[in-house]
Structures are given as C-alpha cells and as structure tokens.
Amino acid sequence: MIDTIIIVIFGIIMIVFAALAVNSKKIVHSAVWLMMFLFTIAASFIFLGASLVGAIELLVFVGAIVTLLVFTLMLTGGKEVE
C-alpha cells in the first residue's frame, strides 16, 4: 500500500516538473525543470528496484543530454520566449 502511494506521489511530481519544463518562459529554466523531471524518473526506477536502469537514466540523460543542452544554450545565447 505504501509503495503505491509513493509511486503516485512520484507520478504527480513528474507531471508538475514536465508542465513547468514546457511552460517556462526562459530556456535555461526549462532545461533545469527537464533535469528535475529526469531525476524523478530515475528515483522512481530506483525505488521500483531497477537500480541499473535508474543509474543509466542518471548517467545518460541527466549527466550527458541535459548538460549538453545547457552548454548549447549558453554558447548560442538562447533567447527568451515572449
């Protein structure tokens, strides 16, 4: 029962972070919300017992893709959405 409640809480947090990532006006803030979304996905994998999948999620997506996105945005001077 407690496992179901924790998974539902992770799901609600993921939906909030995804909505913030999509609706944010600043590009760097969107990247940070995307990173937080991916952290919660990794945490839910680890909680469900798939530690390897959670670690791969952290290393590949959070460690590589979001970092590449942030560096790209900072080097190209990403503009705010009006």
C-alpha positions in Angstrom: 0.0 0.0 0.0 2.8 2.5 0.9 4.6 1.5 -2.3 1.5 2.6 -4.4 1.3 5.9 -2.5 5.0 6.7 -3.2 4.7 5.8 -6.9 1.6 8.1 -7.2 3.5 10.9 -5.4 6.4 10.4 -7.9 4.0 10.5 -10.7 2.4 13.7 -9.6 5.8 15.3 -9.1 6.9 14.2 -12.6 3.8 15.7 -14.1 4.4 19.0 -12.3 8.1 19.1 -13.5 7.1 18.3 -17.1 4.5 21.0 -17.1 7.0 23.5 -15.7 9.6 22.5 -18.3 7.1 23.0 -21.2 5.6 26.3 -19.9 8.7 28.1 -18.7 9.5 31.3 -20.5 13.3 31.1 -20.0 15.1 28.3 -21.9 17.6 27.7 -19.1 14.8 27.3 -16.6 13.2 24.8 -18.9 16.4 22.8 -19.0 16.6 22.8 -15.2 12.9 21.6 -14.9 13.7 18.9 -17.5 16.7 17.8 -15.4 14.4 17.6 -12.3 11.9 15.6 -14.3 14.6 13.1 -15.3 15.8 12.9 -11.7 12.3 11.9 -10.5 12.2 9.3 -13.3 15.5 7.9 -12.1 14.3 8.0 -8.5 11.2 6.1 -9.3 13.2 3.4 -11.2 15.5 3.0 -8.2 12.5 2.8 -5.9 10.9 0.1 -8.0 14.1 -2.0 -7.7 15.5 -1.3 -11.2 18.7 0.2 -9.8 20.7 -0.3 -13.1 18.0 1.4 -15.2 17.9 4.3 -12.7 21.7 4.7 -12.7 21.8 4.6 -16.5 19.0 7.3 -16.5 21.1 9.5 -14.3 24.3 9.0 -16.2 23.0 9.2 -19.7 20.1 11.6 -19.6 20.9 13.9 -16.7 24.6 13.7 -16.9 25.0 13.9 -20.7 22.0 15.2 -22.5 20.9 18.0 -20.1 24.5 19.1 -19.7 24.9 19.3 -23.5 21.6 21.2 -23.8 22.7 23.7 -21.1 26.1 24.2 -22.8 24.5 24.6 -26.2 22.0 27.2 -24.9 24.8 29.2 -23.1 27.1 29.1 -26.1 24.4 30.1 -28.7 22.8 32.7 -26.4 19.3 31.2 -26.3 16.6 33.8 -26.3 13.6 34.1 -24.1 10.2 33.2 -25.4 7.8 36.2 -25.5 
